[in-house]
Amino acid sequence: MPSYFARAAIALGALFLSACATYPNIASRTAMLAGNAQYYAPSAAPPGARAPLVILMSGCGGLVGLAGPKTVMKDYAEAANLAGAYVIVVDSFGSRGMDFETAVNTTCSGLRLRGDARAGDILAAEELARKHWSSASFSGVIIAGWSHGGWTVMELLSAGAKADSVGNFQIDRPQPRALTPDAVALFYPYCGFLNTTAFRKWDFKGPLLLLTAGLDSRSPAESCVSVVEKARGGPAGIEAVTYENVTHAFDESDQVPTSTFKYDPEATARAHDLFRRFIAEQAGRLN
């Protein structure tokens, strides 16, 4: 009869294999995310119009807060629409049965669904968008992430253009274009010790917008810029912008009363304009 330690090892191994097999590829991940995906089309785009696809990845607070649907991703999606882009937002948390409090207590703390584990959602989002807008011609793929979503984007870039997997997600062939995005935007991303970017080099050398917050205690602006520049091999092609007197998540108007994050409407308006301008520039370049 196996010893206690042998039985424990077998049980842990089975648990590990079960966890890895939960959502291993594009088909199963799109099936999981499909019901909660949000789609935003540019109002001026005729059917079949050629325009970039923008994939937005929210922070660990997700798309629904204690008081109901959050507006932060919708606001940025509309800014990208004004720049002429299609936008998809996937709900990584609701799709996994995680409400706001669960996501904050487990994902924001780094206990569950870390950036690499969530990175496959980006590739699945591209597949969902292509099915939703089957007549559209996407001129390119742009990925944008906020906080934990920024970490998620960084993990995908760290996996590299030739990756067979990221986290426990198996990357199908042909590879999704989001694995080699045309541009990237990162808004106050988590750049701490759990983020493997500090130990990787990126293949991605395209335009990159990096917005950091001067009062960000989670990912200090200077260290985050340093991490990104090191991964890129230097500052070339990076537009690094720091809003000095704002906190992490300064652009979320629906903060919970106990949060240390402070909403700043003026900085938020500037961030929306910055994002719209960046997407417009990429749309012009890609079209």
ZIWOJO-V951595 format. One record per residue. N is the residue number from 1. SS is DSSP state (hx for helix, st for strand, lp for the rest). OMEGA is omega in radians with two decimals (* if undefined). Layout:
((N SS OMEGA) (N SS OMEGA))
This chain:
((1 lp -3.11) (2 lp 3.10) (3 lp 3.10) (4 hx -3.09) (5 hx 3.09) (6 hx 3.11) (7 hx 3.12) (8 hx -3.14) (9 hx 3.11) (10 hx -3.14) (11 hx 3.13) (12 hx 3.11) (13 hx 3.11) (14 hx 3.12) (15 hx 3.14) (16 hx -3.14) (17 hx 3.11) (18 hx -3.14) (19 hx -3.11) (20 hx -3.06) (21 lp -3.02) (22 lp 3.13) (23 lp -2.93) (24 lp -3.03) (25 lp -3.08) (26 hx -3.05) (27 hx -3.10) (28 hx 3.14) (29 hx 3.09) (30 hx 3.11) (31 hx 3.14) (32 hx -3.01) (33 hx -2.95) (34 hx -3.03) (35 hx -3.09) (36 hx -3.13) (37 lp 3.12) (38 st -3.06) (39 st -3.14) (40 st -3.14) (41 lp 3.08) (42 lp -3.03) (43 lp -3.08) (44 lp -3.05) (45 lp 3.06) (46 lp 3.11) (47 lp -3.14) (48 lp -3.10) (49 lp 3.10) (50 st -3.11) (51 st 3.13) (52 st 3.00) (53 st 3.09) (54 st 3.11) (55 st -3.13) (56 st 3.11) (57 st -3.06) (58 lp 3.00) (59 lp -3.04) (60 lp 3.03) (61 lp 3.08) (62 lp -3.05) (63 lp -3.12) (64 st 3.13) (65 st -3.13) (66 lp -3.09) (67 lp -3.13) (68 st -3.11) (69 st 3.09) (70 lp -3.04) (71 lp -2.94) (72 hx -3.12) (73 hx 3.09) (74 hx -3.13) (75 hx 3.13) (76 hx 3.08) (77 hx 3.13) (78 hx 3.06) (79 hx 3.11) (80 hx 3.05) (81 hx 3.12) (82 hx 3.11) (83 lp 3.06) (84 lp -3.08) (85 lp 2.93) (86 st -3.10) (87 st 2.97) (88 st 3.05) (89 st 3.10) (90 lp 3.14) (91 lp -3.09) (92 lp -2.99) (93 lp 3.09) (94 hx 3.14) (95 hx 3.11) (96 hx 3.12) (97 lp -3.11) (98 lp 3.04) (99 lp -3.05) (100 hx -3.08) (101 hx 3.11) (102 hx -3.14) (103 hx -3.13) (104 hx -3.07) (105 hx -3.07) (106 hx -3.10) (107 hx 3.14) (108 lp 3.13) (109 lp 3.12) (110 lp -3.11) (111 lp -3.02) (112 lp 3.07) (113 lp 3.09) (114 lp -3.02) (115 hx -3.12) (116 hx 3.13) (117 hx -3.10) (118 hx -3.00) (119 lp 3.11) (120 hx 3.10) (121 hx 3.14) (122 hx -3.13) (123 hx 3.09) (124 hx 3.12) (125 hx 3.10) (126 hx 3.14) (127 hx 3.12) (128 hx -3.13) (129 hx -3.13) (130 hx 3.09) (131 hx -3.11) (132 hx 3.13) (133 lp -3.02) (134 lp -3.13) (135 lp -3.11) (136 lp 3.07) (137 st -3.11) (138 st -3.12) (139 st 3.14) (140 st 3.12) (141 st 3.11) (142 st -3.14) (143 st 3.10) (144 st -3.13) (145 st -3.13) (146 st 3.06) (147 lp 3.10) (148 hx 3.08) (149 hx 3.05) (150 hx 3.05) (151 hx 3.13) (152 hx 3.10) (153 hx -3.13) (154 hx 3.10) (155 hx 3.09) (156 hx 3.11) (157 hx 3.12) (158 hx 3.11) (159 hx 3.05) (160 lp -3.03) (161 lp -3.09) (162 lp -3.05) (163 lp 3.01) (164 lp -3.13) (165 st 2.99) (166 st -2.95) (167 lp 3.08) (168 lp -3.06) (169 st 3.12) (170 st -3.06) (171 lp -3.12) (172 lp 3.00) (173 lp -0.05) (174 lp -3.07) (175 lp 3.05) (176 lp -3.12) (177 hx 3.14) (178 hx 3.07) (179 hx 3.06) (180 hx -3.01) (181 lp 3.13) (182 lp 3.09) (183 st -3.10) (184 st 3.01) (185 st 3.13) (186 st 3.14) (187 st -3.09) (188 lp -3.10) (189 lp 3.01) (190 lp -3.09) (191 lp -3.05) (192 lp -2.94) (193 lp 3.11) (194 lp -3.13) (195 lp -3.06) (196 hx -3.13) (197 hx -3.12) (198 hx -3.09) (199 hx -3.06) (200 lp 2.98) (201 lp -3.12) (202 lp 2.93) (203 lp -3.05) (204 lp 3.13) (205 lp -3.10) (206 lp -3.14) (207 st -3.11) (208 st 3.05) (209 st 3.14) (210 st 3.12) (211 st 3.13) (212 st -3.10) (213 st -3.06) (214 lp -3.13) (215 lp -3.10) (216 lp 3.14) (217 lp -3.12) (218 lp 3.13) (219 lp -3.13) (220 lp -3.00) (221 hx -3.06) (222 hx -3.12) (223 hx 3.14) (224 hx 3.08) (225 hx -3.14) (226 hx 3.14) (227 hx -3.13) (228 hx 3.14) (229 hx 3.11) (230 hx 3.13) (231 hx -3.12) (232 hx -3.07) (233 lp 3.13) (234 lp -3.05) (235 lp -3.07) (236 lp 3.09) (237 lp 3.14) (238 st 2.98) (239 st -3.10) (240 st -3.10) (241 st 3.08) (242 st 2.99) (243 st -2.88) (244 lp -2.95) (245 lp 3.13) (246 lp 3.14) (247 lp 2.93) (248 lp 3.09) (249 lp 3.14) (250 lp -3.05) (251 lp 3.10) (252 lp -3.07) (253 lp -3.05) (254 lp 3.08) (255 lp 3.05) (256 lp -3.05) (257 lp -3.09) (258 lp -3.08) (259 lp 3.03) (260 lp 3.09) (261 lp -3.09) (262 lp 3.10) (263 lp 3.12) (264 lp -3.05) (265 hx -3.13) (266 hx 3.11) (267 hx 3.11) (268 hx 3.11) (269 hx 3.11) (270 hx 3.14) (271 hx 3.09) (272 hx 3.13) (273 hx 3.12) (274 hx -3.13) (275 hx 3.12) (276 hx 3.13) (277 hx 3.13) (278 hx 3.14) (279 hx 3.11) (280 hx 3.11) (281 hx 3.14) (282 hx 3.11) (283 hx 3.11) (284 hx 3.14) (285 hx -3.06) (286 hx 3.14) (287 lp *))
